[in-house]
Amino acid sequence: MATTADIRNGMCIDIEGQYYVIIEFLHVKPGKGAAFVRTKMRNVTTGRILERTFNAGIKLDEVRIERREYQYLYKDDMGYNLMNNETFEQVSLNANQIEGVAFLKEGDTIDVQVHAETETILTAELPQNVILEVTYTEPGLKGDTATNATKPATLETGAEVRVPLFINEGEKIKINTRDGSYVERVK
């Protein structure tokens, strides 16, 4: 059990059977009245953001979550098959359990959050940025770098993103997996 004084960013707590990760918190001590803690939390399973206020000194159920590296092997009708890099145990996850699943390709290493006591997998997320090859896009013209114009491009994973006009087929680009945006061209 933890108290509101123990709240920190990244801490995971159990509220009514749901797991939440603290994104932001603020201890508030008004001039009149009791102190409280204002928090912004993300639901681990749904990804929904929740704002909640706790009175100072109340007890919270802290959940121990471990981050483990898994390697993506393949996709079949059961879901996305991953292998633990330490124990070589294989598990299958649904697409809604993996954040940024559209940019996942075979052999990628992803971070998996596991409940430490029950060994159940909660969520998985790709690294912040991944490098992928453009498989199809309209041809670009030389010198199209002055404006912020973009065009659609299909990546090797099948995902479609908006890229600058100067990007051509066969080039490798860096993509932000959180919002699917183009970051830069990779040489």
Phi and psi in degrees as a GROMACS rama.xvg file:
@    title "Ramachandran Plot"
@    xaxis  label "Phi"
@    yaxis  label "Psi"
@TYPE xy
-122.489  162.336  ALA-2
-110.83  176.423  THR-3
-65.1832  -21.9882  THR-4
-69.9968  -21.034  ALA-5
-88.9887  -4.13619  ASP-6
-62.6395  133.748  ILE-7
-147.973  162.064  ARG-8
-63.876  137.016  ASN-9
89.6321  -8.90715  GLY-10
-70.0918  141.454  MET-11
-111.091  130.61  CYS-12
-127.193  157.035  ILE-13
-104.871  118.255  ASP-14
-122.9  111.903  ILE-15
52.904  43.2524  GLU-16
83.2373  -3.2787  GLY-17
-105.804  143.067  GLN-18
-97.6439  132.852  TYR-19
-128.491  140.217  TYR-20
-105.602  132.11  VAL-21
-73.5929  123.456  ILE-22
-95.6403  -47.5439  ILE-23
-139.272  151.638  GLU-24
-149.075  157.241  PHE-25
-148.326  120.597  LEU-26
-81.2673  125.334  HIS-27
-118.822  127.184  VAL-28
-122.372  90.9948  LYS-29
-69.1727  160.547  PRO-30
-64.7406  -31.7799  GLY-31
-125.398  128.797  LYS-32
104.79  179.917  GLY-33
-84.6836  154.902  ALA-34
-73.3367  155.6  ALA-35
-149.981  169.384  PHE-36
-122.164  122.904  VAL-37
-97.5195  125.89  ARG-38
-126.306  155.846  THR-39
-122.372  123.165  LYS-40
-127.245  151.405  MET-41
-113.695  128.838  ARG-42
-68.0142  127.676  ASN-43
-65.5317  -38.6421  VAL-44
-84.6786  -40.1736  THR-45
-97.0258  -22.0384  THR-46
83.0769  0.438391  GLY-47
-70.936  141.436  ARG-48
-91.976  134.859  ILE-49
-129.479  133.867  LEU-50
-104.039  131.435  GLU-51
-145.633  146.564  ARG-52
-113.607  132.097  THR-53
-115.755  137.818  PHE-54
-69.022  148.975  ASN-55
-63.4361  137.855  ALA-56
89.4838  -3.74431  GLY-57
-75.4427  157.569  ILE-58
-89.1147  141.17  LYS-59
-125.048  145.993  LEU-60
-85.1933  106.417  ASP-61
-84.637  135.778  GLU-62
-109.528  131.457  VAL-63
-87.7263  118.844  ARG-64
-117.561  134.045  ILE-65
-108.543  145.067  GLU-66
-103.329  125.925  ARG-67
-127.662  149.473  ARG-68
-90.3069  130.029  GLU-69
-124.343  154.055  TYR-70
-110.174  133.174  GLN-71
-77.8541  126.438  TYR-72
-99.2557  -60.9649  LEU-73
-163.728  168.513  TYR-74
-115.434  134.831  LYS-75
-137.493  -167.033  ASP-76
-68.8905  -14.0413  ASP-77
-84.3193  -19.5399  MET-78
133.3  -153.575  GLY-79
-94.825  120.219  TYR-80
-93.119  126.43  ASN-81
-122.442  155.34  LEU-82
-125.162  131.174  MET-83
-66.9632  127.886  ASN-84
-70.712  -17.4925  ASN-85
-97.1371  -45.4409  GLU-86
-100.81  -9.90551  THR-87
62.1236  20.0398  PHE-88
-77.6083  140.02  GLU-89
-105.879  140.05  GLN-90
-133.173  161.041  VAL-91
-120.581  131.629  SER-92
-120.691  152.738  LEU-93
-79.9257  161.455  ASN-94
-63.6827  -32.7772  ALA-95
-75.1171  -10.0568  ASN-96
-87.2705  -11.9019  GLN-97
-110.157  119.75  ILE-98
-81.5392  126.186  GLU-99
81.1504  29.9542  GLY-100
-61.5288  -25.4033  VAL-101
-65.6312  -20.3953  ALA-102
-105.632  14.865  PHE-103
-88.0582  126.4  LEU-104
-124.852  159.488  LYS-105
-57.6606  135.45  GLU-106
93.689  -10.7452  GLY-107
-67.2696  147.244  ASP-108
-99.5448  129.049  THR-109
-126.258  157.475  ILE-110
-90.8437  126.119  ASP-111
-116.538  131.856  VAL-112
-94.0825  124.083  GLN-113
-121.2  133.58  VAL-114
-67.8967  121.596  HIS-115
-65.3259  -35.7582  ALA-116
-82.8013  -41.5413  GLU-117
-95.6931  -9.22403  THR-118
61.0396  25.9415  GLU-119
-91.5977  142.591  THR-120
-83.9032  127.896  ILE-121
-94.1575  -61.322  LEU-122
-145.344  167.719  THR-123
-138.535  145.554  ALA-124
-141.747  144.858  GLU-125
-76.1074  166.056  LEU-126
-60.0091  162.853  PRO-127
-54.8129  -43.8483  GLN-128
-128.097  142.863  ASN-129
-128.676  153.889  VAL-130
-105.947  122.452  ILE-131
-131.918  157.463  LEU-132
-95.2187  140.922  GLU-133
-81.0848  121.813  VAL-134
-96.5307  -26.9045  THR-135
-151.334  134.394  TYR-136
-163.389  157.607  THR-137
-64.1475  147.624  GLU-138
-64.3397  143.046  PRO-139
-93.921  159.341  GLY-140
-104.278  145.688  LEU-141
-65.8249  132.309  LYS-142
92.7288  2.51069  GLY-143
-82.1694  62.3781  ASP-144
-123.965  -5.10578  THR-145
-77.8539  -31.1893  ALA-146
-103.526  169.026  THR-147
-93.5978  25.8818  ASN-148
-69.6439  144.997  ALA-149
-129.507  165.83  THR-150
-140.462  158.495  LYS-151
-75.6788  145.903  PRO-152
-139.815  140.302  ALA-153
-98.951  133.159  THR-154
-97.2468  171.311  LEU-155
-63.4435  -19.1486  GLU-156
-87.8337  -6.19271  THR-157
96.8805  -8.64003  GLY-158
-73.1115  149.437  ALA-159
-113.833  129.746  GLU-160
-130.998  165.727  VAL-161
-94.8224  129.906  ARG-162
-128.464  160.69  VAL-163
-63.4298  161.347  PRO-164
-63.3263  -25.3977  LEU-165
-81.9794  -4.52892  PHE-166
-78.3854  133.247  ILE-167
-117.949  169.699  ASN-168
-61.2346  145.12  GLU-169
87.867  -11.3709  GLY-170
-82.4603  151.841  GLU-171
-98.7641  135.219  LYS-172
-130.076  155.271  ILE-173
-96.6508  129.827  LYS-174
-119.466  137.359  ILE-175
-80.1488  119.637  ASN-176
-77.1174  -17.1621  THR-177
-73.7461  -42.3523  ARG-178
-121.42  0.0017107  ASP-179
73.3946  24.5503  GLY-180
-96.2025  152.836  SER-181
-71.3774  136.051  TYR-182
-106.689  -58.5921  VAL-183
-164.141  167.028  GLU-184
-86.7643  140.073  ARG-185
-108.075  130.89  VAL-186
